[in-house]
Amino acid sequence: MSSDFVHLHLHTQYSLLDGANRTKDLIEHVLKSGMSAMAVTDHGNMFGAFDIQMELPRMREALERIQVQRKVLKDPGKFTPFAFPIIVDRLREKLGSEQLEDRIRKMTERLEKG
């Protein structure tokens, strides 16, 4: 989406039976997408607009801080505990439940040995 695009019909969680968007999620999406505006069209109240007015400066400041941070990626050379859930999810598709439990046990033992 380009910054020329603007949503002109959005409902928040405050629009009963018509919207499920949380205002924080909407703000984050608008800022990340580079949109300059959005139109909140909730039914029967203004709570969503009030939430956005209160939350927008804080979200904009947080996203600006994140954008200027330096990202450092390092290759540890071996699997770390952070990779464990990803590996298990990948194996779940290939193995039956008994095989998967056996493989997880072996991986845990290997990780603990270091």
N, C-alpha and C positions, 0 to 999 in steps of 0.2 A: 504494500500500500504506500502510495506517495503521500507527502504532507498536504497535497491538495485535497485529499479525501477526508470527509468529515461525516460521522454518523449523525443523522438528523432525527432518529427515532430510537431511543434507548430507554429500557425500563430497568429499574434497580429492584432490589429485594423488597423495597417499600411499596411497589405497585402490586397489590394483592392479586393473585391468580394470573398475573400477566408477565412477571419478571422474576428472574432469579439471580441477576448479576449483582455481585457485591460491589459497593462503590470503590473500595480499594483496588479490586481487580480491574475495574473499568479505567480508573486513573492510570494504573500501571500499563495497561494495554495502549491507551491513548498516547502516553509519553514515549513508550518504547517504539510505537509505530510512527512517531514523528507527526502525528496529527496536531493541528493547532487548536482544535475545539471539538466539542461533542454536545449534543442536545439531549438532555434527560427529560423524558416525557412520561413521568409517572402519573398514575391516576389517583386523584383525590387527596394528594398531600405534597408537601415540598421537602420531606425529610431527606430524600436522595440528594437534592441540590444543596441542602445545608451540609450534609456529610462531605460532599465533594469540595465545597468551599473550605471546610475545616481541614481536610486531608491533603488537598492538592499541594500546598507549599511544602509540607513534610515529605511527600512522595517525590516531588521534583528535586528537592535537595538531596535525598537519598540516592536517587538515580544518577544525579550529576556526580556524586562522590564515587559511585560504582564505576561510572564511565571513565574517570580519570585514573583509576587505580591500575597499577602495573600487575599483569598476570604472569606468574612464573610456573612453568610446567617442568617437572623433573621426571626422568625415568628411573625408578628405584632398582631396576634390574631383576626384580623378582616380585611375585604377587605380595601385596600388602593386605591387611585386614579390610581396607576400604574396597578392595576388588572382590572380596568374598561374595557379597550379595549378587553382584553382576554375574559372576561365574556360576553361581547356583541357579539363577534364572535361566541362563543359557543352557545348562545341563538338564533342567527340568523338561525342556522340550524334547530332548533326545533320549532320556532314560526313564524307565519305569520307577515307581516309588521305592521299591526295595533296592534297586541299583543306585538310585539317587542318594538314599540314606547311607549306603556303604561308601559311595564316592565322597560325600560330605565328611564322613568320619575320617577317611583317609586324608582328605585335604586339611582338616583340622589338626590331625596328628602331625602332618608335614609342617604346617604353620607354627605349631608349638615347638617343634624341634629347632626351627629357625633356619 
